[in-house]
Amino acid sequence: AGEEVLLDEEAYSLRYDPYLRLDVKIGYQLNSKTKKISQQFFLDLQNVTNNDNIFVKRYNPVTQQVNDVLQSGFFPDILYRLQF
């Protein structure tokens, strides 16, 4: 008990289920007349479909179970960038 058992013949044989994730990013750029300053605005919508996709599986030694860790759900992000 408490020892790792490696099964070389089964290495890389398990795979996660296919998943769906749609990310949408739109942006707008404003350049100054002298071209010394540029401003950018972005709206980034991550996981628009809000699917519960598995990020990783982790073993919990306390419960002796393998638990799924999910990716984040729908996540909107707003970005402003000033370049000079």
Phi and psi restraints in degrees (range 20) as a CNS / XPLOR table:
assign (resid 1 and name C) (resid 2 and name N)
       (resid 2 and name CA) (resid 2 and name C) 1.0 80.0 20.0 2
assign (resid 2 and name N) (resid 2 and name CA)
       (resid 2 and name C) (resid 3 and name N) 1.0 11.8 20.0 2
assign (resid 2 and name C) (resid 3 and name N)
       (resid 3 and name CA) (resid 3 and name C) 1.0 -112.6 20.0 2
assign (resid 3 and name N) (resid 3 and name CA)
       (resid 3 and name C) (resid 4 and name N) 1.0 147.0 20.0 2
assign (resid 3 and name C) (resid 4 and name N)
       (resid 4 and name CA) (resid 4 and name C) 1.0 -80.5 20.0 2
assign (resid 4 and name N) (resid 4 and name CA)
       (resid 4 and name C) (resid 5 and name N) 1.0 135.0 20.0 2
assign (resid 4 and name C) (resid 5 and name N)
       (resid 5 and name CA) (resid 5 and name C) 1.0 -116.0 20.0 2
assign (resid 5 and name N) (resid 5 and name CA)
       (resid 5 and name C) (resid 6 and name N) 1.0 118.0 20.0 2
assign (resid 5 and name C) (resid 6 and name N)
       (resid 6 and name CA) (resid 6 and name C) 1.0 -97.9 20.0 2
assign (resid 6 and name N) (resid 6 and name CA)
       (resid 6 and name C) (resid 7 and name N) 1.0 132.0 20.0 2
assign (resid 6 and name C) (resid 7 and name N)
       (resid 7 and name CA) (resid 7 and name C) 1.0 -115.4 20.0 2
assign (resid 7 and name N) (resid 7 and name CA)
       (resid 7 and name C) (resid 8 and name N) 1.0 91.1 20.0 2
assign (resid 7 and name C) (resid 8 and name N)
       (resid 8 and name CA) (resid 8 and name C) 1.0 -58.6 20.0 2
assign (resid 8 and name N) (resid 8 and name CA)
       (resid 8 and name C) (resid 9 and name N) 1.0 -35.6 20.0 2
assign (resid 8 and name C) (resid 9 and name N)
       (resid 9 and name CA) (resid 9 and name C) 1.0 -69.3 20.0 2
assign (resid 9 and name N) (resid 9 and name CA)
       (resid 9 and name C) (resid 10 and name N) 1.0 -15.8 20.0 2
assign (resid 9 and name C) (resid 10 and name N)
       (resid 10 and name CA) (resid 10 and name C) 1.0 -106.0 20.0 2
assign (resid 10 and name N) (resid 10 and name CA)
       (resid 10 and name C) (resid 11 and name N) 1.0 7.5 20.0 2
assign (resid 10 and name C) (resid 11 and name N)
       (resid 11 and name CA) (resid 11 and name C) 1.0 -60.6 20.0 2
assign (resid 11 and name N) (resid 11 and name CA)
       (resid 11 and name C) (resid 12 and name N) 1.0 132.5 20.0 2
assign (resid 11 and name C) (resid 12 and name N)
       (resid 12 and name CA) (resid 12 and name C) 1.0 63.1 20.0 2
assign (resid 12 and name N) (resid 12 and name CA)
       (resid 12 and name C) (resid 13 and name N) 1.0 19.1 20.0 2
assign (resid 12 and name C) (resid 13 and name N)
       (resid 13 and name CA) (resid 13 and name C) 1.0 -88.1 20.0 2
assign (resid 13 and name N) (resid 13 and name CA)
       (resid 13 and name C) (resid 14 and name N) 1.0 -23.3 20.0 2
assign (resid 13 and name C) (resid 14 and name N)
       (resid 14 and name CA) (resid 14 and name C) 1.0 -92.4 20.0 2
assign (resid 14 and name N) (resid 14 and name CA)
       (resid 14 and name C) (resid 15 and name N) 1.0 140.5 20.0 2
assign (resid 14 and name C) (resid 15 and name N)
       (resid 15 and name CA) (resid 15 and name C) 1.0 -135.0 20.0 2
assign (resid 15 and name N) (resid 15 and name CA)
       (resid 15 and name C) (resid 16 and name N) 1.0 152.7 20.0 2
assign (resid 15 and name C) (resid 16 and name N)
       (resid 16 and name CA) (resid 16 and name C) 1.0 -72.1 20.0 2
assign (resid 16 and name N) (resid 16 and name CA)
       (resid 16 and name C) (resid 17 and name N) 1.0 156.7 20.0 2
assign (resid 16 and name C) (resid 17 and name N)
       (resid 17 and name CA) (resid 17 and name C) 1.0 -65.9 20.0 2
assign (resid 17 and name N) (resid 17 and name CA)
       (resid 17 and name C) (resid 18 and name N) 1.0 150.0 20.0 2
assign (resid 17 and name C) (resid 18 and name N)
       (resid 18 and name CA) (resid 18 and name C) 1.0 -60.4 20.0 2
assign (resid 18 and name N) (resid 18 and name CA)
       (resid 18 and name C) (resid 19 and name N) 1.0 149.7 20.0 2
assign (resid 18 and name C) (resid 19 and name N)
       (resid 19 and name CA) (resid 19 and name C) 1.0 -135.7 20.0 2
assign (resid 19 and name N) (resid 19 and name CA)
       (resid 19 and name C) (resid 20 and name N) 1.0 163.8 20.0 2
assign (resid 19 and name C) (resid 20 and name N)
       (resid 20 and name CA) (resid 20 and name C) 1.0 -117.2 20.0 2
assign (resid 20 and name N) (resid 20 and name CA)
       (resid 20 and name C) (resid 21 and name N) 1.0 129.2 20.0 2
assign (resid 20 and name C) (resid 21 and name N)
       (resid 21 and name CA) (resid 21 and name C) 1.0 -146.3 20.0 2
assign (resid 21 and name N) (resid 21 and name CA)
       (resid 21 and name C) (resid 22 and name N) 1.0 122.9 20.0 2
assign (resid 21 and name C) (resid 22 and name N)
       (resid 22 and name CA) (resid 22 and name C) 1.0 -113.4 20.0 2
assign (resid 22 and name N) (resid 22 and name CA)
       (resid 22 and name C) (resid 23 and name N) 1.0 120.4 20.0 2
assign (resid 22 and name C) (resid 23 and name N)
       (resid 23 and name CA) (resid 23 and name C) 1.0 -112.5 20.0 2
assign (resid 23 and name N) (resid 23 and name CA)
       (resid 23 and name C) (resid 24 and name N) 1.0 137.5 20.0 2
assign (resid 23 and name C) (resid 24 and name N)
       (resid 24 and name CA) (resid 24 and name C) 1.0 -128.6 20.0 2
assign (resid 24 and name N) (resid 24 and name CA)
       (resid 24 and name C) (resid 25 and name N) 1.0 130.1 20.0 2
assign (resid 24 and name C) (resid 25 and name N)
       (resid 25 and name CA) (resid 25 and name C) 1.0 -133.1 20.0 2
assign (resid 25 and name N) (resid 25 and name CA)
       (resid 25 and name C) (resid 26 and name N) 1.0 126.2 20.0 2
assign (resid 25 and name C) (resid 26 and name N)
       (resid 26 and name CA) (resid 26 and name C) 1.0 -124.8 20.0 2
assign (resid 26 and name N) (resid 26 and name CA)
       (resid 26 and name C) (resid 27 and name N) 1.0 149.2 20.0 2
assign (resid 26 and name C) (resid 27 and name N)
       (resid 27 and name CA) (resid 27 and name C) 1.0 -149.6 20.0 2
assign (resid 27 and name N) (resid 27 and name CA)
       (resid 27 and name C) (resid 28 and name N) 1.0 164.9 20.0 2
assign (resid 27 and name C) (resid 28 and name N)
       (resid 28 and name CA) (resid 28 and name C) 1.0 -141.4 20.0 2
assign (resid 28 and name N) (resid 28 and name CA)
       (resid 28 and name C) (resid 29 and name N) 1.0 138.9 20.0 2
assign (resid 28 and name C) (resid 29 and name N)
       (resid 29 and name CA) (resid 29 and name C) 1.0 -123.4 20.0 2
assign (resid 29 and name N) (resid 29 and name CA)
       (resid 29 and name C) (resid 30 and name N) 1.0 134.6 20.0 2
assign (resid 29 and name C) (resid 30 and name N)
       (resid 30 and name CA) (resid 30 and name C) 1.0 -116.6 20.0 2
assign (resid 30 and name N) (resid 30 and name CA)
       (resid 30 and name C) (resid 31 and name N) 1.0 127.5 20.0 2
assign (resid 30 and name C) (resid 31 and name N)
       (resid 31 and name CA) (resid 31 and name C) 1.0 -109.6 20.0 2
assign (resid 31 and name N) (resid 31 and name CA)
       (resid 31 and name C) (resid 32 and name N) 1.0 140.3 20.0 2
assign (resid 31 and name C) (resid 32 and name N)
       (resid 32 and name CA) (resid 32 and name C) 1.0 -72.2 20.0 2
assign (resid 32 and name N) (resid 32 and name CA)
       (resid 32 and name C) (resid 33 and name N) 1.0 162.3 20.0 2
assign (resid 32 and name C) (resid 33 and name N)
       (resid 33 and name CA) (resid 33 and name C) 1.0 -62.8 20.0 2
assign (resid 33 and name N) (resid 33 and name CA)
       (resid 33 and name C) (resid 34 and name N) 1.0 -32.3 20.0 2
assign (resid 33 and name C) (resid 34 and name N)
       (resid 34 and name CA) (resid 34 and name C) 1.0 -90.1 20.0 2
assign (resid 34 and name N) (resid 34 and name CA)
       (resid 34 and name C) (resid 35 and name N) 1.0 -1.7 20.0 2
assign (resid 34 and name C) (resid 35 and name N)
       (resid 35 and name CA) (resid 35 and name C) 1.0 64.4 20.0 2
assign (resid 35 and name N) (resid 35 and name CA)
       (resid 35 and name C) (resid 36 and name N) 1.0 21.4 20.0 2
assign (resid 35 and name C) (resid 36 and name N)
       (resid 36 and name CA) (resid 36 and name C) 1.0 -93.7 20.0 2
assign (resid 36 and name N) (resid 36 and name CA)
       (resid 36 and name C) (resid 37 and name N) 1.0 -21.7 20.0 2
assign (resid 36 and name C) (resid 37 and name N)
       (resid 37 and name CA) (resid 37 and name C) 1.0 -130.2 20.0 2
assign (resid 37 and name N) (resid 37 and name CA)
       (resid 37 and name C) (resid 38 and name N) 1.0 137.7 20.0 2
assign (resid 37 and name C) (resid 38 and name N)
       (resid 38 and name CA) (resid 38 and name C) 1.0 -130.6 20.0 2
assign (resid 38 and name N) (resid 38 and name CA)
       (resid 38 and name C) (resid 39 and name N) 1.0 136.8 20.0 2
assign (resid 38 and name C) (resid 39 and name N)
       (resid 39 and name CA) (resid 39 and name C) 1.0 -119.8 20.0 2
assign (resid 39 and name N) (resid 39 and name CA)
       (resid 39 and name C) (resid 40 and name N) 1.0 139.0 20.0 2
assign (resid 39 and name C) (resid 40 and name N)
       (resid 40 and name CA) (resid 40 and name C) 1.0 -130.5 20.0 2
assign (resid 40 and name N) (resid 40 and name CA)
       (resid 40 and name C) (resid 41 and name N) 1.0 139.3 20.0 2
assign (resid 40 and name C) (resid 41 and name N)
       (resid 41 and name CA) (resid 41 and name C) 1.0 -122.7 20.0 2
assign (resid 41 and name N) (resid 41 and name CA)
       (resid 41 and name C) (resid 42 and name N) 1.0 133.2 20.0 2
assign (resid 41 and name C) (resid 42 and name N)
       (resid 42 and name CA) (resid 42 and name C) 1.0 -132.9 20.0 2
assign (resid 42 and name N) (resid 42 and name CA)
       (resid 42 and name C) (resid 43 and name N) 1.0 145.5 20.0 2
assign (resid 42 and name C) (resid 43 and name N)
       (resid 43 and name CA) (resid 43 and name C) 1.0 -121.7 20.0 2
assign (resid 43 and name N) (resid 43 and name CA)
       (resid 43 and name C) (resid 44 and name N) 1.0 116.8 20.0 2
assign (resid 43 and name C) (resid 44 and name N)
       (resid 44 and name CA) (resid 44 and name C) 1.0 -114.1 20.0 2
assign (resid 44 and name N) (resid 44 and name CA)
       (resid 44 and name C) (resid 45 and name N) 1.0 115.8 20.0 2
assign (resid 44 and name C) (resid 45 and name N)
       (resid 45 and name CA) (resid 45 and name C) 1.0 -107.1 20.0 2
assign (resid 45 and name N) (resid 45 and name CA)
       (resid 45 and name C) (resid 46 and name N) 1.0 110.0 20.0 2
assign (resid 45 and name C) (resid 46 and name N)
       (resid 46 and name CA) (resid 46 and name C) 1.0 -101.1 20.0 2
assign (resid 46 and name N) (resid 46 and name CA)
       (resid 46 and name C) (resid 47 and name N) 1.0 137.8 20.0 2
assign (resid 46 and name C) (resid 47 and name N)
       (resid 47 and name CA) (resid 47 and name C) 1.0 54.1 20.0 2
assign (resid 47 and name N) (resid 47 and name CA)
       (resid 47 and name C) (resid 48 and name N) 1.0 57.2 20.0 2
assign (resid 47 and name C) (resid 48 and name N)
       (resid 48 and name CA) (resid 48 and name C) 1.0 -57.4 20.0 2
assign (resid 48 and name N) (resid 48 and name CA)
       (resid 48 and name C) (resid 49 and name N) 1.0 -34.5 20.0 2
assign (resid 48 and name C) (resid 49 and name N)
       (resid 49 and name CA) (resid 49 and name C) 1.0 -76.9 20.0 2
assign (resid 49 and name N) (resid 49 and name CA)
       (resid 49 and name C) (resid 50 and name N) 1.0 -9.3 20.0 2
assign (resid 49 and name C) (resid 50 and name N)
       (resid 50 and name CA) (resid 50 and name C) 1.0 56.6 20.0 2
assign (resid 50 and name N) (resid 50 and name CA)
       (resid 50 and name C) (resid 51 and name N) 1.0 36.3 20.0 2
assign (resid 50 and name C) (resid 51 and name N)
       (resid 51 and name CA) (resid 51 and name C) 1.0 -75.4 20.0 2
assign (resid 51 and name N) (resid 51 and name CA)
       (resid 51 and name C) (resid 52 and name N) 1.0 147.3 20.0 2
assign (resid 51 and name C) (resid 52 and name N)
       (resid 52 and name CA) (resid 52 and name C) 1.0 -88.0 20.0 2
assign (resid 52 and name N) (resid 52 and name CA)
       (resid 52 and name C) (resid 53 and name N) 1.0 89.1 20.0 2
assign (resid 52 and name C) (resid 53 and name N)
       (resid 53 and name CA) (resid 53 and name C) 1.0 -95.3 20.0 2
assign (resid 53 and name N) (resid 53 and name CA)
       (resid 53 and name C) (resid 54 and name N) 1.0 139.8 20.0 2
assign (resid 53 and name C) (resid 54 and name N)
       (resid 54 and name CA) (resid 54 and name C) 1.0 -74.7 20.0 2
assign (resid 54 and name N) (resid 54 and name CA)
       (resid 54 and name C) (resid 55 and name N) 1.0 126.5 20.0 2
assign (resid 54 and name C) (resid 55 and name N)
       (resid 55 and name CA) (resid 55 and name C) 1.0 -89.1 20.0 2
assign (resid 55 and name N) (resid 55 and name CA)
       (resid 55 and name C) (resid 56 and name N) 1.0 -45.8 20.0 2
assign (resid 55 and name C) (resid 56 and name N)
       (resid 56 and name CA) (resid 56 and name C) 1.0 -161.3 20.0 2
assign (resid 56 and name N) (resid 56 and name CA)
       (resid 56 and name C) (resid 57 and name N) 1.0 158.0 20.0 2
assign (resid 56 and name C) (resid 57 and name N)
       (resid 57 and name CA) (resid 57 and name C) 1.0 -109.1 20.0 2
assign (resid 57 and name N) (resid 57 and name CA)
       (resid 57 and name C) (resid 58 and name N) 1.0 132.9 20.0 2
assign (resid 57 and name C) (resid 58 and name N)
       (resid 58 and name CA) (resid 58 and name C) 1.0 -124.4 20.0 2
assign (resid 58 and name N) (resid 58 and name CA)
       (resid 58 and name C) (resid 59 and name N) 1.0 140.0 20.0 2
assign (resid 58 and name C) (resid 59 and name N)
       (resid 59 and name CA) (resid 59 and name C) 1.0 -89.0 20.0 2
assign (resid 59 and name N) (resid 59 and name CA)
       (resid 59 and name C) (resid 60 and name N) 1.0 130.0 20.0 2
assign (resid 59 and name C) (resid 60 and name N)
       (resid 60 and name CA) (resid 60 and name C) 1.0 -103.2 20.0 2
assign (resid 60 and name N) (resid 60 and name CA)
       (resid 60 and name C) (resid 61 and name N) 1.0 107.7 20.0 2
assign (resid 60 and name C) (resid 61 and name N)
       (resid 61 and name CA) (resid 61 and name C) 1.0 -66.9 20.0 2
assign (resid 61 and name N) (resid 61 and name CA)
       (resid 61 and name C) (resid 62 and name N) 1.0 -21.7 20.0 2
assign (resid 61 and name C) (resid 62 and name N)
       (resid 62 and name CA) (resid 62 and name C) 1.0 -71.8 20.0 2
assign (resid 62 and name N) (resid 62 and name CA)
       (resid 62 and name C) (resid 63 and name N) 1.0 -48.9 20.0 2
assign (resid 62 and name C) (resid 63 and name N)
       (resid 63 and name CA) (resid 63 and name C) 1.0 -91.4 20.0 2
assign (resid 63 and name N) (resid 63 and name CA)
       (resid 63 and name C) (resid 64 and name N) 1.0 -11.2 20.0 2
assign (resid 63 and name C) (resid 64 and name N)
       (resid 64 and name CA) (resid 64 and name C) 1.0 56.8 20.0 2
assign (resid 64 and name N) (resid 64 and name CA)
       (resid 64 and name C) (resid 65 and name N) 1.0 41.0 20.0 2
assign (resid 64 and name C) (resid 65 and name N)
       (resid 65 and name CA) (resid 65 and name C) 1.0 -126.9 20.0 2
assign (resid 65 and name N) (resid 65 and name CA)
       (resid 65 and name C) (resid 66 and name N) 1.0 154.6 20.0 2
assign (resid 65 and name C) (resid 66 and name N)
       (resid 66 and name CA) (resid 66 and name C) 1.0 -97.6 20.0 2
assign (resid 66 and name N) (resid 66 and name CA)
       (resid 66 and name C) (resid 67 and name N) 1.0 122.3 20.0 2
assign (resid 66 and name C) (resid 67 and name N)
       (resid 67 and name CA) (resid 67 and name C) 1.0 -111.7 20.0 2
assign (resid 67 and name N) (resid 67 and name CA)
       (resid 67 and name C) (resid 68 and name N) 1.0 146.3 20.0 2
assign (resid 67 and name C) (resid 68 and name N)
       (resid 68 and name CA) (resid 68 and name C) 1.0 -84.6 20.0 2
assign (resid 68 and name N) (resid 68 and name CA)
       (resid 68 and name C) (resid 69 and name N) 1.0 135.5 20.0 2
assign (resid 68 and name C) (resid 69 and name N)
       (resid 69 and name CA) (resid 69 and name C) 1.0 -109.0 20.0 2
assign (resid 69 and name N) (resid 69 and name CA)
       (resid 69 and name C) (resid 70 and name N) 1.0 122.2 20.0 2
assign (resid 69 and name C) (resid 70 and name N)
       (resid 70 and name CA) (resid 70 and name C) 1.0 -91.7 20.0 2
assign (resid 70 and name N) (resid 70 and name CA)
       (resid 70 and name C) (resid 71 and name N) 1.0 152.5 20.0 2
assign (resid 70 and name C) (resid 71 and name N)
       (resid 71 and name CA) (resid 71 and name C) 1.0 -69.0 20.0 2
assign (resid 71 and name N) (resid 71 and name CA)
       (resid 71 and name C) (resid 72 and name N) 1.0 164.3 20.0 2
assign (resid 71 and name C) (resid 72 and name N)
       (resid 72 and name CA) (resid 72 and name C) 1.0 -66.6 20.0 2
assign (resid 72 and name N) (resid 72 and name CA)
       (resid 72 and name C) (resid 73 and name N) 1.0 150.6 20.0 2
assign (resid 72 and name C) (resid 73 and name N)
       (resid 73 and name CA) (resid 73 and name C) 1.0 -76.2 20.0 2
assign (resid 73 and name N) (resid 73 and name CA)
       (resid 73 and name C) (resid 74 and name N) 1.0 -153.9 20.0 2
assign (resid 73 and name C) (resid 74 and name N)
       (resid 74 and name CA) (resid 74 and name C) 1.0 -57.4 20.0 2
assign (resid 74 and name N) (resid 74 and name CA)
       (resid 74 and name C) (resid 75 and name N) 1.0 130.4 20.0 2
assign (resid 74 and name C) (resid 75 and name N)
       (resid 75 and name CA) (resid 75 and name C) 1.0 -140.8 20.0 2
assign (resid 75 and name N) (resid 75 and name CA)
       (resid 75 and name C) (resid 76 and name N) 1.0 107.1 20.0 2
assign (resid 75 and name C) (resid 76 and name N)
       (resid 76 and name CA) (resid 76 and name C) 1.0 -84.6 20.0 2
assign (resid 76 and name N) (resid 76 and name CA)
       (resid 76 and name C) (resid 77 and name N) 1.0 141.8 20.0 2
assign (resid 76 and name C) (resid 77 and name N)
       (resid 77 and name CA) (resid 77 and name C) 1.0 -136.6 20.0 2
assign (resid 77 and name N) (resid 77 and name CA)
       (resid 77 and name C) (resid 78 and name N) 1.0 133.0 20.0 2
assign (resid 77 and name C) (resid 78 and name N)
       (resid 78 and name CA) (resid 78 and name C) 1.0 -114.5 20.0 2
assign (resid 78 and name N) (resid 78 and name CA)
       (resid 78 and name C) (resid 79 and name N) 1.0 133.7 20.0 2
assign (resid 78 and name C) (resid 79 and name N)
       (resid 79 and name CA) (resid 79 and name C) 1.0 -129.8 20.0 2
assign (resid 79 and name N) (resid 79 and name CA)
       (resid 79 and name C) (resid 80 and name N) 1.0 135.5 20.0 2
assign (resid 79 and name C) (resid 80 and name N)
       (resid 80 and name CA) (resid 80 and name C) 1.0 -123.6 20.0 2
assign (resid 80 and name N) (resid 80 and name CA)
       (resid 80 and name C) (resid 81 and name N) 1.0 129.3 20.0 2
assign (resid 80 and name C) (resid 81 and name N)
       (resid 81 and name CA) (resid 81 and name C) 1.0 -127.7 20.0 2
assign (resid 81 and name N) (resid 81 and name CA)
       (resid 81 and name C) (resid 82 and name N) 1.0 131.1 20.0 2
assign (resid 81 and name C) (resid 82 and name N)
       (resid 82 and name CA) (resid 82 and name C) 1.0 -118.3 20.0 2
assign (resid 82 and name N) (resid 82 and name CA)
       (resid 82 and name C) (resid 83 and name N) 1.0 121.3 20.0 2
assign (resid 82 and name C) (resid 83 and name N)
       (resid 83 and name CA) (resid 83 and name C) 1.0 -117.9 20.0 2
assign (resid 83 and name N) (resid 83 and name CA)
       (resid 83 and name C) (resid 84 and name N) 1.0 135.2 20.0 2
